[in-house]
């Protein structure tokens, strides 16, 4: 393999490694969001209102302050 090919192969490996690290970061950030939503759900003084636009199988009640679902399992 010539020098140019070795450099390209190395760059590909570095890029795959960067992708892997960013995917791990995304997973950690999603976990952080989940924890923050749990705290928010427990601290907000909810005022529930019907979400008429909701077409999913999730709860159709949202808090008008924090925008979380009334059922905490869907947040």
GINORTA-V651281 format. One record per helix or strand of 3 or more residues. SS is the DSSP state (H for helix, E for strand). FROM is the first residue (numbers start at 1). TO is the last residue. If there is no record, write none. Layout:
SS|FROM|TO / SS|FROM|TO
This chain:
H|3|43 / E|48|50 / E|61|63 / H|72|74
